[in-house]
Structure formats: C-alpha cells, structure tokens
Amino acid sequence: MESYIIDEIIRLTGDTKSRAFWEKAVRILGEHIVAEEFGELKCQMHNKTIRDPRKYLTTLLKSRLKVQEAAKNSHPAPAIPEKLKTYFEENQAALFSNLVPMPMGGEAEKKEMAVPYSKETIPWATFMSSNFFTLSTNKAKSDIVQAKFRTADGDVTVIPMIRGRAKPKGEELGIPTVEHGRILAALENIWAQQGCPYHTYSDSKAVVCFCLVSIRELARLLGRTNFGGRDLVQLTNKVWNLKNMAYYLDLASVGFKNAINRGFSLLHSVELAEGMKHGQMETILKVEFSTQLSSQLLGRRAVSRPKQLAHIQSELAFLIRLYLEPILFSLDGETYSKSLEDLIKDLALPAAPWHKYKSKRRQVFQKALNTLRHQKTSDGREIILNIEEGLMDYLLTARLEPVALPEKVG
C-alpha cells in the first residue's frame, strides 16, 4: 500500500520493520485517522521528550483499532466514532516528571492554545482520579489513600498519596471535597470557553493556565438556581480553598529510582476584584491553575467530559463517575463489575455505619446511581449502570452503550 503517511512515519521513527502494521492501520482506520495520531506524536515530541516514538504511536493506533474492531463486532459497517480526546503520559517517568514545581521568574507572555478544547466540554486531566476528592462527611483534615495512576503503555502504578498536607507531619490544610471537584470542573470549562489562555514565563519557561471567573457564572455552571450574598461568599471561599489544599505523593516508598517525592496543589493563585453592578455585588476572580495541572492540560493529557459533570449533586455519584469513565473507555464496550464492598475501598470513602451491611450498601449506591441515569460521555454514549446480586455481595455493573449507527438515507 502506497501512502505518504507511512513514509513520514518511517522517516520519523526509523522503524521499517513495522511497515506491515502501519499499512494495516491505514487500511482499517483510513489515512486521515493515522495522520491525526501521527500529528499527536509530533506534538508530544515537540512539547517533551518521547523516549520511544515508535512505541508511543503504536499504542495510539492500537487503541483506535480496538475501538474500530469493537464497533465492527457490534454493528455492520458503523461509522468511525468521533475521536476521544483522552491521552495518557507515555510512561511512569514522564507522568511524575510533570509534578516538578516551576518557578515563575521573568516576563509573563500571554498565549492561547493553537487548537483549544471545545467550549462545550470540561478538559479533565487524566492524572486526577476519584481519589483526589472526598465526601463532605469526612471530618479528617488529612489522610492517606492509595492512588492509582495509568499511562499509555498500560502500566498502572499505585502511589501512597497524602491528602490535606504539603508534606508528612506538616500542617493539616483540609482535603478537597466533591464540591471542590465540581468547582474545578466548572473552572476548567470556563477556561475552555475563554480560548484556553496561558502565560509563559520568559526565565523559567513555566506555563500557567488562567481564566477570569464571575462567581455568579460559576454558580450557574454548578447548577445553582438560588444565589444570594452568603452563597457568593461561600463559593468564593471554596475556590480559594483549592489554592491552599495540598497533596503529597510518596514516590520513594514504591521504589522509583532516584525518587523525589512531590507536593502540589491544583491552583497556583486566586485574585479578587468586586463592586456594585446593576444594584448587586459582582465578584470577579482571576484564577491560575498550578504549573502541574497546567502542564497536563496544555499537553492534552486530558479527557473531554461533558459540562453536566459539574451538575452532579450527589457526592457519591460524582466519585463513581470519575472512577468509572476511564475504565469503561479502556474496555471498549465490555461490561465492568465490582462488588460494592470493594468499591467502597477503591473510592476511599470515609468510614460510615452503612459500609458494614450488604442491604445498606445496595440502598446507598442505588440512590447514587439513580442520579446518574442518562449520563452521557463526551462522544454521546450513555453509561449503562446497574446493581446486581453477586455471590457474597451486590455488584455494580457498568458499560458504555454501543456506538450509534449512521442513519440510513432513503
């Protein structure tokens, strides 16, 4: 098969032995899809060092081939689904290198992403799992969870993560709750709506994403209908909390070579300006994301999630959604199941009496699932959720509905 893109791939990777695989990818996916993934490879090589370009591109194409094969088995001749903007780091070393804090020296030059995220979605960093947030019933100001981190090569690393402290035995700063997670989701949508602006600092080359936030607009994106003066103050405080609440990753404990433990937060700074407008107080915040989160967003290490994510009022439902979505995408239409007892552990839920009783577990999780009915992914597929009887416990089952067939004409 003659194709310009195959010659380009071989010229960049130097890998002539994989020509048969590149030809297969072009034959099944089409030249434009392979070119799109090849462009992603070149983008990441420009932004950072990719140690093995051939392996990285192979991982991207195999993922697309799996989606295509799953669709083929479900329906005759379906259309190729819209590309999901979800990219993981190449490997574990690359993943945790992004958590190095960057100084802000020199002049700050404002820029915008050349290809910004859709204004209708929330670009959610793949680095952040459900373990980054807790229920409001958790009265602890700090704790330790076993956080899972996934990369493009398929590795999943479990790292002890302290929530609520910048370092072990440091001051307890509080654990971000689900409400903080919903606020972060809304902030990221506002950033996308404003064209994905960021600052590049001349001395350090640090990058910081930022946006201007109307507190009333933020409340609307969170699905709030009643919003008075007290609500304005409380929501402003919640945004400020995200700047101060910290995480600490104990990389040395899991045997990383020359490991340097990392402490970070999700926001770098928050500034406020307010005054009376049309007879009511108007509060505007300038929010800067942390350098760690900014590097994830600008490197497109993010999955596009629908704006409705910020509307989920049930705290448990929000955590379930964050937990399930990356798993379901990786399963390509297969059904996922997990016992409710194990799910409590994976979500790092704070201790509660209902955890001990099978019937209570089912009752609480069923109530949360009811609020997730008709939830859709960014590519329009519904998440099918159920609770079923298992051998020892009830099971949560979940799958994505099949890719929709194009409508027939005539």
Secondary structure, DSSP 8 states (H G I E B T S, - for coil): ---HHHHHHHHHH---TTHHHHHHHHHHH-HHHHHHHHHHHHHHHHHS--S-HHHHHHHHHHHHHHHHHHHHHHSSS------------SSHHHHHHTTS-----S-EEEEE-SS---TTEEEEETT--GGG-B-TT---S-EEEEEEEE-TTS-EEEEEEEES-SSTTS------BHHHHHHHHHHHHHHHHTT-EEEEETTT--EEEEEEEEHHHHHHHTT-----HHHHHHHHHHHHHHHH--EEE-GGGGT-TT---EEE-SEEEEEEEEEEETTEEEEEEEEEE-HHHHHHHHTT-EEEEEGGGGG---HHHHHHHHHHHHHHHHHTT--EEEEHHHHHHHTT----GGGG-HHHHHHHHHHHHHTTTT-B-TTS-BEEEEEEE-SSSEEEEEEE----------
